[in-house]
Amino acid sequence: MTIREEQVLERIERARGRRARLRDDTIVLAHGSGGKATRTLVDAVFREAFANPVLDRMDDSARFAVNGVDLAFTTDSYVVSPLFFPGGDIGDLAVNGTVNDLAVAGATPLHLSAGFILEEGFPVESLRHITESMRAAAEAAGVDIVTGDTKVVQRGKADGCYISTSGVGVVTDPPSGALRPGDAVLVTGPIGEHGVTIMLARGELDLEADLASDTAPLGCLLAELRDACPGAVRRMRDATRGGVATVLNEIAADAGLAIAVDEGAVPVRPAVRGACELLGIDPMYVACEGRAVVVVAPEAEAAALAALRAHPLGAGAAVIAHVKDDPSGLVLLKTAFGGTRIVDLLAGDPLPRIC
C-alpha cells in the first residue's frame, strides 16, 4: 500500500466517525479556526461532557419542540480583530452571524440576546458605533435584541470588546437533511471575502485590495430559495470559520457520501484569489459571513440557482459540486488541470480572529 493510499484510508476512517482524541495539553489558536483542531476539541471535550440527542446533531442551530412548536436556538461569540473593517464591524457581524445560523435551519429568526465583555479604557463612542450597527442589522433581519449582559475586565485583559449573541426562531421549513447521490451543491455567492478583508484590515501585510466583508443576513434569500424549491432543499449551512471546504467535509461525513467539487465552478473574486495566491491560502478554507452552502435535489438544481440569482445577495450564486456514492465521507476537487485531490478539513490557523 502506498503512502497516499494510507492517507486516503485514514481520512475515510475519520469521516466515518472514529472517536476524536485531543493530544494537546493547552489551547492554541488553531482550536478556534473552525478546522481539524476545532472539530477535535469539540468532539473530545464538549460533546463528551454535554452529550445529548439535540447537541449530537451538531447543526448550526439546535432544533427542539416546545408545546408542539418547532424552535431553533443558536449561540455564538465574536472576537474579531480589528473591531471595525471595510463592510462592517463586530456589531453587525454578531447579529448577522446569529440570524444566519437560524436561517440555515429553516427558521424565521425572532429574538436575540447580546452579551458584552468590555475592556477598561474602551471608548464609549466606539461602543455606541457598535451598538448602532447592531440595531441597524437587527432591523434589517427583522429581529429584536431583547436581553443581554455586560461585564468589564481590567485593561489589557481583553481586546477592547467581545460580543456573545444567542438567537431563537420558529422553524417553518426545515431542510430534509437526507442527501442522495446526484444532489447539487450550490454557494450563494463568491467565497472568502470576509476572511481576506479582515486579514488585510489587520495591517500586517503589505497588500492592498478593493474588498469589503460579505457580512449580511441571509434569511430572506434562503426563504425565497425554499419557496422556489418546495421539499427539495436537503441541507443549508453558512460557511464561516473554516470556509466552504470545512462545511462540505462536515456534510459529506454526516451523510456517508462523497462530494465532487468542480474547482472552475467555485466563484472567487479576482482580488480574493490574488491575495490568497500571494499568501499560499486556498480560498475554499477562507471564512465567509454572508454566504451559504445549499444542497438541493437534482431536479431542483436549475430552479434553485435561478431563485438565488434573482436576489441581490445571491447574484453570484453558482453550482459548485454534486453528491456521489463514494468514496464515503470525502470531498474531492477536480482541479483546473484535470486532476483530482482530496479537500480535507482545515489544518492550522491561517486567519486568526476573523469572527
Residue frames relative to the residue before (quaternion, step in Angstrom):
aa qw qx qy qz dx dy dz
M 1.0000 0.0000 0.0000 0.0000 0.00 0.00 0.00
T 0.3969 -0.7241 0.5124 0.2357 3.58 -0.89 0.95
I 0.6642 -0.4891 0.3783 0.4201 3.54 -1.32 0.30
R 0.6443 0.5245 -0.3277 0.4499 3.58 0.97 -0.83
E 0.6480 0.5116 -0.3224 0.4630 3.60 0.95 -0.82
E 0.6334 0.5199 -0.3291 0.4693 3.59 1.03 -0.74
Q 0.6400 0.5234 -0.3253 0.4590 3.58 1.01 -0.80
V 0.6405 0.5223 -0.3229 0.4612 3.56 0.98 -0.84
L 0.6654 0.5011 -0.3050 0.4616 3.59 0.90 -0.92
E 0.6261 0.5370 -0.3340 0.4562 3.58 1.03 -0.78
R 0.6786 0.4855 -0.2944 0.4659 3.58 0.92 -0.86
I 0.6177 0.5350 -0.3437 0.4628 3.57 1.06 -0.71
E 0.6486 0.5122 -0.3179 0.4646 3.59 0.95 -0.86
R 0.6550 0.5032 -0.3170 0.4662 3.57 0.96 -0.84
A 0.6562 0.5147 -0.3098 0.4566 3.58 0.98 -0.86
R 0.6957 0.4749 -0.2749 0.4636 3.59 1.08 -0.63
G 0.6976 -0.5544 0.2525 0.3771 3.54 1.21 0.41
R 0.2539 0.7598 -0.5582 0.2160 3.60 1.04 0.51
R 0.5320 -0.6708 0.4111 0.3130 3.58 -0.82 0.98
A 0.4377 -0.7146 0.4881 0.2438 3.54 -0.88 1.01
R 0.1225 -0.7680 0.6242 0.0743 3.56 -1.15 0.69
L 0.2707 -0.7681 0.5634 0.1389 3.55 -0.75 1.09
R 0.1857 -0.8214 0.5355 0.0635 3.56 -0.49 1.24
D 0.5878 0.5942 -0.3687 0.4068 3.60 1.22 -0.35
D 0.3708 -0.7226 0.5434 0.2123 3.55 -1.13 0.73
T 0.7770 0.1845 -0.1045 0.5927 3.57 1.22 -0.46
I 0.5555 -0.5939 0.4655 0.3493 3.55 -1.27 0.40
V 0.1014 -0.7743 0.6233 0.0399 3.56 -1.04 0.88
L 0.7029 -0.4735 0.3116 0.4298 3.59 -1.23 0.33
A 0.6119 0.5823 -0.3534 0.4021 3.59 1.01 -0.75
H 0.5815 0.5887 -0.3806 0.4128 3.60 1.14 -0.47
G 0.7202 0.4040 -0.2543 0.5034 3.59 1.23 -0.26
S 0.4685 0.7312 -0.4044 0.2869 3.59 1.27 0.10
G 0.4835 -0.6615 0.4433 0.3636 3.57 1.18 -0.47
G 0.6364 0.5482 -0.3231 0.4360 3.60 1.26 -0.04
K 0.8524 -0.1163 0.0973 0.5004 3.55 -1.13 -0.77
A 0.6892 0.4944 -0.2969 0.4387 3.56 0.81 -1.00
T 0.6371 0.5184 -0.3272 0.4673 3.57 1.01 -0.77
R 0.6643 0.5091 -0.3079 0.4524 3.57 0.87 -0.97
T 0.6519 0.5098 -0.3174 0.4630 3.58 0.98 -0.83
L 0.6462 0.5183 -0.3191 0.4604 3.58 0.94 -0.87
V 0.6687 0.5011 -0.3003 0.4600 3.58 0.87 -0.95
D 0.7019 0.4750 -0.2780 0.4520 3.58 0.84 -0.98
A 0.7570 0.4314 -0.2194 0.4390 3.56 0.83 -1.02
V 0.7625 0.3280 -0.1925 0.5234 3.60 1.13 -0.51
F 0.7935 0.3559 -0.2006 0.4511 3.58 0.42 -1.21
R 0.6854 0.4589 -0.3097 0.4729 3.62 0.83 -0.86
E 0.6266 0.5357 -0.3439 0.4496 3.56 1.06 -0.70
A 0.7050 0.4640 -0.2670 0.4652 3.59 0.98 -0.82
F 0.8157 0.3036 -0.1133 0.4793 3.57 0.90 -0.97
A 0.2357 0.8340 -0.4864 0.1113 3.61 1.25 0.12
N 0.2552 0.7071 -0.6343 0.1802 3.52 -1.02 1.00
P 0.6853 -0.5272 0.2956 0.4062 3.63 -1.12 0.50
V 0.6533 0.5088 -0.3326 0.4513 3.62 0.99 -0.69
L 0.6820 0.4817 -0.2842 0.4713 3.57 0.86 -0.97
D 0.6686 0.5548 -0.3114 0.3851 3.56 0.89 -0.92
R 0.5559 0.5840 -0.4110 0.4254 3.61 1.20 -0.19
M 0.2033 -0.8464 0.4742 0.1317 3.58 1.28 -0.41
D 0.3009 0.7418 -0.5346 0.2711 3.56 0.91 0.93
D 0.6787 -0.4679 0.3566 0.4395 3.59 -1.29 0.12
S 0.7702 0.1210 -0.0791 0.6212 3.57 1.19 -0.59
A 0.4411 -0.6402 0.5495 0.3058 3.55 -1.18 0.57
R 0.1410 -0.7830 0.6010 0.0767 3.57 -1.04 0.80
F 0.1639 0.7641 -0.6064 0.1468 3.55 -0.93 0.96
A 0.4165 -0.7071 0.5194 0.2382 3.55 -1.26 0.42
V 0.0598 -0.7587 0.6481 0.0286 3.55 -1.14 0.80
N 0.8332 -0.1017 0.0171 0.5432 3.57 -0.56 1.20
G 0.7412 -0.4392 0.2143 0.4602 3.53 0.98 0.92
V 0.6145 0.5183 -0.3524 0.4792 3.60 1.27 0.03
D 0.3288 -0.7506 0.5450 0.1772 3.58 -0.78 1.08
L 0.0650 -0.8264 0.5588 -0.0229 3.57 -0.49 1.23
A 0.2006 -0.7244 0.6402 0.1582 3.52 -1.35 0.40
F 0.0506 -0.7945 0.6048 -0.0210 3.56 -1.00 0.89
T 0.0484 0.8090 -0.5823 0.0644 3.57 -0.88 0.91
T 0.0873 -0.7804 0.6161 0.0615 3.55 -1.25 0.42
D 0.0313 0.7940 -0.6048 0.0535 3.57 -1.11 0.67
S 0.2254 -0.7546 0.6007 0.1374 3.56 -1.28 0.42
Y 0.2014 -0.7983 0.5645 0.0591 3.55 -1.06 0.83
V 0.0107 0.8069 -0.5846 0.0836 3.54 -0.71 1.18
V 0.1897 0.8429 -0.4881 0.1231 3.56 1.23 0.54
S 0.0537 -0.7678 0.6378 0.0270 3.54 -1.16 0.70
P 0.4855 -0.2488 -0.8228 0.1591 1.60 -1.42 2.09
L 0.6331 -0.5547 0.3864 0.3771 3.57 -1.26 0.37
F 0.7581 0.2380 -0.1280 0.5935 3.57 1.16 -0.66
F 0.0694 0.8041 -0.5791 0.1149 3.56 -0.81 1.02
P 0.6644 -0.4911 0.3516 0.4402 3.62 -1.15 0.34
G 0.8026 0.2686 -0.2170 0.4863 3.55 -0.78 1.06
G 0.8261 -0.1239 0.0869 0.5429 3.61 1.18 -0.16
D 0.2524 -0.7272 0.6039 0.2068 3.51 -1.31 -0.43
I 0.7486 -0.4079 0.2655 0.4502 3.56 -1.30 0.09
G 0.6174 0.5853 -0.3397 0.4010 3.60 1.13 -0.62
D 0.7389 0.3695 -0.2484 0.5058 3.60 0.65 -1.01
L 0.5554 0.5872 -0.3901 0.4411 3.59 1.18 -0.48
A 0.6671 0.5100 -0.3030 0.4506 3.59 0.93 -0.90
V 0.6738 0.4809 -0.3000 0.4740 3.59 0.92 -0.86
N 0.6931 0.4830 -0.2914 0.4488 3.58 0.78 -0.99
G 0.6471 0.5287 -0.3330 0.4368 3.58 0.93 -0.80
T 0.6839 0.4874 -0.2883 0.4601 3.56 0.99 -0.80
V 0.6839 0.4614 -0.3078 0.4740 3.60 0.85 -0.84
N 0.6241 0.5385 -0.3510 0.4442 3.60 1.09 -0.56
D 0.6052 0.5391 -0.3561 0.4651 3.59 1.07 -0.66
L 0.6566 0.4824 -0.3071 0.4918 3.59 1.07 -0.69
A 0.6574 0.5428 -0.3182 0.4146 3.58 0.91 -0.91
V 0.6897 0.4714 -0.3009 0.4600 3.61 0.94 -0.81
A 0.6053 0.5126 -0.3620 0.4897 3.59 1.29 -0.07
G 0.5311 -0.6335 0.4022 0.3935 3.58 1.29 0.02
A 0.5176 0.6567 -0.3945 0.3811 3.56 1.24 0.43
T 0.3714 -0.6570 0.6030 0.2586 3.51 -1.33 0.45
P 0.3578 -0.7561 0.4985 0.2275 3.64 -0.42 1.13
L 0.1937 -0.7990 0.5627 0.0863 3.58 -1.01 0.84
H 0.8290 -0.0493 0.1139 0.5453 3.57 0.52 -1.21
L 0.1740 -0.7666 0.6107 0.0959 3.53 -1.23 0.65
S 0.2209 -0.6936 0.6536 0.2070 3.50 -1.39 0.30
A 0.1252 -0.7878 0.5990 0.0699 3.57 -1.22 0.45
G 0.0833 -0.7837 0.6152 0.0192 3.54 -0.77 1.10
F 0.1600 -0.7996 0.5761 0.0560 3.59 -0.89 0.95
I 0.0906 -0.7310 0.6726 0.0707 3.53 -1.06 0.87
L 0.0689 -0.8300 0.5526 -0.0320 3.56 -0.37 1.28
E 0.3709 -0.7184 0.5475 0.2160 3.52 -1.10 0.78
E 0.5720 -0.5778 0.4629 0.3530 3.55 -1.06 0.77
G 0.7736 0.3067 -0.2516 0.4941 3.57 -0.83 1.04
F 0.4712 0.6701 -0.4546 0.3496 3.59 1.24 -0.10
P 0.4821 -0.6975 0.4404 0.2952 3.64 -0.78 0.96
V 0.4848 -0.6660 0.4858 0.2923 3.57 -0.89 0.93
E 0.6191 0.5522 -0.3531 0.4326 3.60 1.01 -0.70
S 0.6306 0.5136 -0.3320 0.4777 3.58 1.06 -0.72
L 0.6354 0.5161 -0.3290 0.4708 3.59 1.01 -0.77
R 0.6336 0.5151 -0.3373 0.4685 3.60 0.99 -0.75
H 0.6207 0.5391 -0.3342 0.4609 3.58 1.01 -0.79
I 0.6720 0.4993 -0.2927 0.4620 3.58 0.90 -0.94
T 0.6947 0.4701 -0.2951 0.4575 3.59 0.83 -0.92
E 0.6149 0.5266 -0.3528 0.4691 3.58 1.09 -0.59
S 0.6243 0.5238 -0.3323 0.4748 3.58 1.04 -0.73
M 0.6465 0.5138 -0.3117 0.4699 3.57 1.02 -0.81
R 0.6364 0.5289 -0.3302 0.4541 3.59 0.97 -0.85
A 0.6824 0.4860 -0.2883 0.4638 3.58 0.89 -0.97
A 0.6599 0.5040 -0.3125 0.4615 3.60 0.97 -0.84
A 0.6444 0.5138 -0.3208 0.4667 3.59 1.00 -0.81
E 0.6364 0.5182 -0.3266 0.4688 3.57 1.00 -0.79
A 0.6642 0.5034 -0.3065 0.4598 3.59 0.93 -0.86
A 0.7122 0.4398 -0.2482 0.4875 3.58 1.08 -0.71
G 0.4625 -0.7088 0.4287 0.3161 3.59 1.25 -0.13
V 0.5785 0.5641 -0.3863 0.4449 3.59 1.08 0.68
D 0.3109 -0.7093 0.5931 0.2199 3.53 -1.35 0.26
I 0.3287 -0.6744 0.6175 0.2362 3.55 -1.22 0.62
V 0.0908 -0.8821 0.4619 -0.0191 3.55 -0.13 1.34
T 0.7998 0.0608 -0.0509 0.5951 3.62 1.20 -0.19
G 0.0660 0.8187 -0.5672 0.0609 3.57 -1.18 0.31
D 0.2548 -0.7400 0.6031 0.1542 3.51 -1.37 -0.21
T 0.1308 -0.7805 0.6071 0.0712 3.56 -1.20 0.55
K 0.0106 0.7615 -0.6479 0.0134 3.53 -1.04 0.91
V 0.1823 -0.7598 0.6137 0.1132 3.57 -1.16 0.66
V 0.1374 -0.7863 0.5990 0.0640 3.57 -0.91 0.96
Q 0.6702 -0.5230 0.3485 0.3946 3.56 -1.23 0.44
R 0.6465 -0.5147 0.4044 0.3919 3.52 -1.24 0.56
G 0.7966 0.2668 -0.2275 0.4925 3.55 -0.91 0.99
K 0.6356 0.5411 -0.3269 0.4431 3.61 1.27 -0.11
A 0.7546 0.1942 -0.1602 0.6060 3.61 1.28 0.12
D 0.4624 -0.6605 0.5048 0.3085 3.57 -1.23 -0.25
G 0.7873 -0.2909 0.1381 0.5258 3.53 0.76 1.09
C 0.7706 -0.2544 0.2478 0.5291 3.53 0.33 -1.29
Y 0.0475 -0.7434 0.6668 0.0239 3.55 -0.99 0.94
I 0.1383 -0.7913 0.5918 0.0666 3.59 -1.07 0.71
S 0.0898 -0.7606 0.6404 0.0575 3.54 -1.06 0.82
T 0.0484 -0.8116 0.5820 -0.0122 3.58 -0.76 1.05
S 0.0925 -0.7469 0.6538 0.0788 3.52 -1.25 0.58
G 0.0836 -0.8107 0.5784 0.0333 3.55 -1.17 0.53
V 0.1422 -0.7689 0.6178 0.0833 3.53 -1.21 0.58
G 0.0367 0.7967 -0.6015 0.0458 3.55 -1.08 0.75
V 0.4780 -0.6395 0.5213 0.3013 3.53 -1.34 0.28
V 0.3517 -0.7383 0.5388 0.2023 3.56 -0.78 1.06
T 0.1068 -0.8260 0.5533 0.0140 3.55 -0.59 1.20
D 0.8064 0.0207 0.0293 0.5903 3.59 1.06 -0.68
P 0.0595 -0.8442 0.5319 0.0290 3.63 0.37 1.18
P 0.5394 -0.5808 0.4855 0.3687 3.59 -1.14 0.55
S 0.5662 -0.6282 0.4132 0.3376 3.58 -1.11 0.66
G 0.3474 -0.7818 0.4577 0.2421 3.58 1.13 -0.63
A 0.6756 0.5021 -0.2981 0.4501 3.60 1.14 -0.46
L 0.1827 -0.8034 0.5612 0.0791 3.57 -0.13 1.32
R 0.0923 -0.7776 0.6203 0.0451 3.54 -1.22 0.64
P 0.6016 -0.5437 0.4214 0.4060 3.60 -1.11 0.51
G 0.7327 0.3761 -0.3069 0.4769 3.54 -0.97 0.94
D 0.4990 0.6528 -0.4325 0.3711 3.59 1.20 -0.34
A 0.3685 -0.7259 0.5433 0.2053 3.56 -1.16 0.70
V 0.2247 -0.7567 0.6031 0.1147 3.55 -1.10 0.81
L 0.0604 -0.8093 0.5842 -0.0118 3.56 -0.73 1.10
V 0.1852 -0.7017 0.6607 0.1916 3.53 -1.35 0.34
T 0.4938 -0.7149 0.4220 0.2590 3.54 -1.02 0.82
G 0.8125 -0.0614 0.0205 0.5794 3.59 1.23 0.01
P 0.7420 -0.3894 0.2839 0.4660 3.59 -1.29 0.03
I 0.3538 -0.7787 0.4941 0.1561 3.54 -0.94 0.94
G 0.7837 0.4277 -0.2605 0.3674 3.53 -1.39 0.25
E 0.4666 0.7227 -0.4365 0.2633 3.60 1.21 -0.15
H 0.6569 0.5144 -0.3361 0.4370 3.59 0.89 -0.80
G 0.6890 0.5046 -0.2958 0.4280 3.57 0.76 -1.02
V 0.6811 0.4696 -0.2935 0.4790 3.58 0.92 -0.88
T 0.6139 0.5473 -0.3491 0.4491 3.60 1.01 -0.73
I 0.6678 0.4922 -0.3006 0.4706 3.58 0.91 -0.92
M 0.6396 0.5382 -0.3276 0.4404 3.55 0.95 -0.88
L 0.6933 0.4604 -0.2805 0.4783 3.59 0.92 -0.88
A 0.6475 0.5373 -0.3191 0.4362 3.59 1.05 -0.76
R 0.5747 0.5983 -0.3789 0.4100 3.58 1.18 -0.43
G 0.3793 -0.7770 0.4397 0.2432 3.58 1.26 -0.30
E 0.5124 0.6625 -0.4116 0.3595 3.57 1.22 0.30
L 0.7193 0.3822 -0.2237 0.5353 3.57 1.30 -0.16
D 0.4018 -0.7105 0.5279 0.2347 3.55 -1.02 0.80
L 0.4348 0.6623 -0.4758 0.3819 3.53 0.67 1.22
E 0.0982 -0.7707 0.6257 0.0701 3.54 -1.16 0.65
A 0.1082 0.7765 -0.6143 0.0895 3.56 -1.04 0.80
D 0.4365 -0.6776 0.5297 0.2641 3.55 -1.14 0.70
L 0.3043 0.7562 -0.5049 0.2839 3.54 0.31 1.33
A 0.0643 -0.7592 0.6453 0.0562 3.52 -1.28 0.54
S 0.6101 -0.5549 0.4163 0.3828 3.55 -1.17 0.55
D 0.4060 -0.7165 0.5157 0.2364 3.57 -1.13 0.69
T 0.2817 0.7969 -0.5031 0.1802 3.62 1.24 0.20
A 0.2387 0.7511 -0.5700 0.2324 3.57 -0.77 1.12
P 0.4669 -0.6511 0.5067 0.3181 3.61 -1.17 0.47
L 0.2683 -0.8180 0.4983 0.1029 3.57 -0.77 1.05
G 0.3708 0.7812 -0.4572 0.2075 3.59 1.25 -0.05
C 0.7024 0.4617 -0.2800 0.4638 3.60 0.75 -0.99
L 0.6311 0.5403 -0.3305 0.4477 3.59 0.98 -0.84
L 0.7265 0.4339 -0.2563 0.4672 3.58 0.80 -0.99
A 0.5882 0.5489 -0.3722 0.4629 3.60 1.14 -0.50
E 0.6582 0.4929 -0.3109 0.4766 3.59 0.98 -0.80
L 0.6045 0.5429 -0.3500 0.4662 3.58 1.09 -0.66
R 0.6796 0.4880 -0.2984 0.4594 3.59 0.84 -0.94
D 0.6347 0.5296 -0.3303 0.4556 3.59 1.03 -0.75
A 0.6871 0.4852 -0.2796 0.4629 3.58 1.05 -0.78
C 0.7835 0.2318 -0.1038 0.5671 3.59 1.19 -0.56
P 0.0332 -0.8485 0.5272 0.0307 3.62 0.64 1.02
G 0.8521 0.1332 -0.1309 0.4890 3.53 -0.86 1.07
A 0.6499 0.5557 -0.3062 0.4184 3.61 1.25 -0.11
V 0.5730 0.5842 -0.3939 0.4186 3.63 1.22 -0.14
R 0.2620 -0.7984 0.5287 0.1200 3.58 -0.58 1.19
R 0.7971 -0.0797 0.1087 0.5887 3.59 0.78 -1.05
M 0.0427 -0.7526 0.6547 0.0557 3.53 -1.29 0.51
R 0.0536 0.7801 -0.6204 0.0614 3.57 -0.96 0.91
D 0.3082 -0.7131 0.5817 0.2411 3.58 -1.10 0.58
A 0.3699 -0.7746 0.4878 0.1591 3.52 -0.83 1.11
T 0.0751 0.8169 -0.5639 0.0945 3.57 0.17 1.27
R 0.8288 0.0495 -0.0259 0.5568 3.63 -0.57 -1.08
G 0.7827 0.2832 -0.2311 0.5038 3.56 -0.90 0.94
G 0.3843 -0.7844 0.4290 0.2303 3.56 1.29 -0.15
V 0.7801 -0.3367 0.2613 0.4581 3.51 -1.38 -0.24
A 0.6137 0.5707 -0.3579 0.4119 3.60 0.99 -0.76
T 0.6685 0.4962 -0.3050 0.4626 3.59 0.92 -0.87
V 0.6364 0.5238 -0.3275 0.4619 3.60 0.96 -0.85
L 0.6689 0.4994 -0.3086 0.4559 3.60 0.87 -0.90
N 0.6350 0.5228 -0.3306 0.4628 3.59 1.00 -0.77
E 0.6700 0.4954 -0.3063 0.4604 3.58 0.91 -0.85
I 0.6477 0.5106 -0.3190 0.4669 3.59 0.99 -0.81
A 0.6670 0.5038 -0.3029 0.4577 3.59 0.91 -0.92
A 0.6648 0.5056 -0.3060 0.4570 3.58 0.92 -0.89
D 0.6600 0.5111 -0.3121 0.4536 3.59 0.94 -0.86
A 0.7269 0.4427 -0.2366 0.4688 3.58 1.00 -0.86
G 0.3371 -0.7383 0.5107 0.2836 3.60 1.15 -0.52
L 0.5828 0.5337 -0.3752 0.4844 3.55 1.19 0.67
A 0.4803 -0.6468 0.5026 0.3137 3.57 -1.32 0.06
I 0.1854 -0.7401 0.6301 0.1442 3.54 -1.27 0.44
A 0.1647 -0.7949 0.5820 0.0477 3.56 -0.70 1.18
V 0.1543 -0.8176 0.5541 0.0264 3.56 -0.46 1.29
D 0.2753 -0.7179 0.6159 0.1716 3.54 -1.12 0.80
E 0.3988 -0.7542 0.4646 0.2370 3.58 -0.31 1.25
G 0.6744 0.5222 -0.2977 0.4289 3.58 0.96 -0.84
A 0.6660 0.5073 -0.3025 0.4556 3.59 1.20 -0.40
V 0.5579 0.6173 -0.3945 0.3899 3.60 1.22 -0.32
P 0.3172 -0.7795 0.5035 0.1957 3.63 -0.54 1.09
V 0.1023 0.7658 -0.6236 0.1193 3.55 -0.76 1.14
R 0.4038 -0.7131 0.5096 0.2621 3.59 -0.71 1.00
P 0.6309 -0.5718 0.3659 0.3758 3.60 -1.08 0.72
A 0.6536 0.5190 -0.3316 0.4398 3.61 0.94 -0.80
V 0.6467 0.4997 -0.3143 0.4830 3.58 1.05 -0.75
R 0.6601 0.5069 -0.3106 0.4592 3.57 0.89 -0.91
G 0.6616 0.5175 -0.3119 0.4441 3.58 0.92 -0.87
A 0.6615 0.4969 -0.3069 0.4704 3.57 0.93 -0.88
C 0.6622 0.5092 -0.3081 0.4553 3.58 0.95 -0.85
E 0.6383 0.5204 -0.3311 0.4606 3.59 1.00 -0.77
L 0.6583 0.5117 -0.3157 0.4529 3.59 0.95 -0.83
L 0.7476 0.3995 -0.2016 0.4908 3.56 1.07 -0.78
G 0.4502 -0.7073 0.4420 0.3190 3.58 1.25 -0.09
I 0.4961 0.6387 -0.4260 0.4056 3.59 1.13 0.70
D 0.3788 -0.7043 0.5538 0.2321 3.58 -1.01 0.82
P 0.4691 -0.6959 0.4591 0.2915 3.66 -0.68 1.01
M 0.5628 0.6188 -0.3850 0.3900 3.60 1.14 -0.52
Y 0.7213 0.4246 -0.2418 0.4909 3.60 1.18 -0.52
V 0.5694 0.6183 -0.3730 0.3929 3.59 1.26 -0.12
A 0.5316 -0.6907 0.4036 0.2782 3.55 -0.88 1.02
C 0.1670 -0.7078 0.6764 0.1165 3.48 -1.34 0.63
E 0.1655 -0.7814 0.5869 0.1329 3.59 -1.24 0.33
G 0.7540 0.2628 -0.2040 0.5665 3.58 1.27 0.25
R 0.5914 0.5333 -0.3686 0.4796 3.55 1.14 0.70
A 0.1498 -0.7774 0.6056 0.0802 3.55 -1.10 0.74
V 0.3016 -0.6824 0.6306 0.2139 3.51 -1.32 0.52
V 0.0652 -0.8137 0.5768 -0.0301 3.57 -0.75 1.11
V 0.1404 -0.7632 0.6253 0.0822 3.57 -1.00 0.87
V 0.0120 -0.8079 0.5880 -0.0369 3.57 -0.76 1.07
A 0.6310 -0.5239 0.4168 0.3920 3.55 -1.29 0.40
P 0.6517 -0.5573 0.3339 0.3915 3.62 -1.06 0.68
E 0.6882 0.5017 -0.2962 0.4324 3.59 0.91 -0.89
A 0.6883 0.4710 -0.2776 0.4769 3.60 1.24 -0.33
E 0.3753 0.7729 -0.4633 0.2172 3.60 1.25 -0.09
A 0.7103 0.4548 -0.2748 0.4617 3.60 0.74 -1.02
A 0.6635 0.5052 -0.3099 0.4567 3.59 0.94 -0.85
A 0.6399 0.5272 -0.3244 0.4553 3.58 1.01 -0.81
L 0.6640 0.5023 -0.3047 0.4626 3.56 0.89 -0.92
A 0.6619 0.5056 -0.3089 0.4592 3.58 0.93 -0.86
A 0.6525 0.5168 -0.3198 0.4527 3.59 0.97 -0.84
L 0.6563 0.5034 -0.3139 0.4662 3.58 0.94 -0.83
R 0.7058 0.4776 -0.2733 0.4462 3.57 0.83 -0.96
A 0.6063 0.5653 -0.3534 0.4335 3.60 1.20 -0.38
H 0.6713 0.4561 -0.2840 0.5106 3.59 1.28 -0.33
P 0.5858 -0.6087 0.3898 0.3665 3.65 -0.93 0.77
L 0.6984 0.4673 -0.2866 0.4601 3.61 0.98 -0.74
G 0.7368 0.3861 -0.2283 0.5060 3.59 1.26 -0.22
A 0.2993 0.8037 -0.4779 0.1898 3.56 1.28 0.25
G 0.7488 0.3748 -0.2129 0.5036 3.59 1.09 -0.63
A 0.2884 0.7901 -0.4985 0.2098 3.58 1.20 0.41
A 0.0123 -0.7970 0.6035 -0.0218 3.55 -1.19 0.60
V 0.4128 -0.6287 0.5911 0.2912 3.53 -1.32 0.46
I 0.0918 -0.8500 0.5187 0.0106 3.59 -0.50 1.15
A 0.8231 0.0851 0.0051 0.5615 3.61 1.12 -0.43
H 0.1919 -0.7405 0.6253 0.1543 3.51 -1.41 0.13
V 0.4866 -0.6596 0.4984 0.2825 3.54 -1.20 0.65
K 0.1219 -0.7927 0.5967 0.0275 3.56 -0.99 0.96
D 0.6547 -0.5192 0.3852 0.3916 3.57 -1.31 0.33
D 0.8072 -0.0777 0.1166 0.5733 3.56 0.82 -0.99
P 0.5315 -0.0613 -0.8327 -0.1429 1.56 -2.49 0.51
S 0.5835 -0.6523 0.3739 0.3069 3.53 -0.83 1.10
G 0.8672 0.1558 -0.1238 0.4565 3.54 -0.95 0.97
L 0.6417 0.5399 -0.3279 0.4349 3.60 1.21 0.06
V 0.2813 -0.7069 0.6223 0.1841 3.52 -1.32 0.51
L 0.1016 -0.8028 0.5875 0.0071 3.56 -0.70 1.14
L 0.1902 -0.7865 0.5813 0.0856 3.56 -0.97 0.88
K 0.2485 -0.7285 0.6202 0.1513 3.56 -0.84 1.04
T 0.2913 -0.8076 0.4926 0.1424 3.56 -0.40 1.26
A 0.6699 -0.5014 0.3758 0.3983 3.52 -1.34 0.28
F 0.6773 0.4790 -0.2877 0.4786 3.60 1.23 -0.40
G 0.6188 -0.5905 0.3291 0.4000 3.58 1.26 0.18
G 0.5776 0.5776 -0.3853 0.4294 3.58 1.25 -0.02
T 0.3134 -0.7198 0.5824 0.2108 3.54 -1.36 -0.01
R 0.0142 0.7920 -0.6101 0.0151 3.56 -0.98 0.83
I 0.5229 -0.6156 0.4892 0.3291 3.53 -1.26 0.43
V 0.2215 -0.7311 0.6310 0.1351 3.55 -1.04 0.87
D 0.1296 -0.8256 0.5483 0.0308 3.56 -0.20 1.29
L 0.6654 -0.4451 0.3889 0.4559 3.55 -1.31 -0.06
L 0.6213 -0.5616 0.4066 0.3649 3.54 -1.18 0.65
A 0.1385 -0.7620 0.6282 0.0751 3.55 -0.95 0.93
G 0.7858 0.2582 -0.2062 0.5228 3.58 -0.88 0.92
D 0.4120 -0.7040 0.5367 0.2158 3.55 -1.30 -0.19
P 0.0576 -0.8532 0.5170 0.0385 3.62 0.38 1.16
L 0.7942 0.2208 -0.1099 0.5554 3.62 1.14 -0.55
P 0.0779 -0.8318 0.5468 0.0546 3.63 0.29 1.13
R 0.8613 0.1830 -0.1235 0.4576 3.53 -1.31 0.56
I 0.3149 0.7716 -0.5042 0.2262 3.61 0.85 0.89
C 0.7924 0.1228 -0.1008 0.5889 3.61 1.21 -0.12
